[in-house]
């Protein structure tokens, strides 16, 4: 069964330090976290968003660790594809 990360094409747009998440990326982050990825214009903004999501879903349960891993994978794929 494909993972949620395989369902969406990841293709962040990048120009120097500026980035723009595409609709599939925004939808993926929203689906994973239920937190709107608004106002993300730089990689630092994206990192702050990821940190905010992980802080919101804090814990040590297996499910929380899996969610954090999915968020990290989505973040990493954004940068690899840019």
Secondary structure, DSSP 8 states (H G I E B T S, - for coil): ---HHHHS----EEETTEEE--HHHHHHHHHHHSS---S--BHHHHHHHHHHHHHHT---SHHHHHHHHHHHHHHHHHHHH-
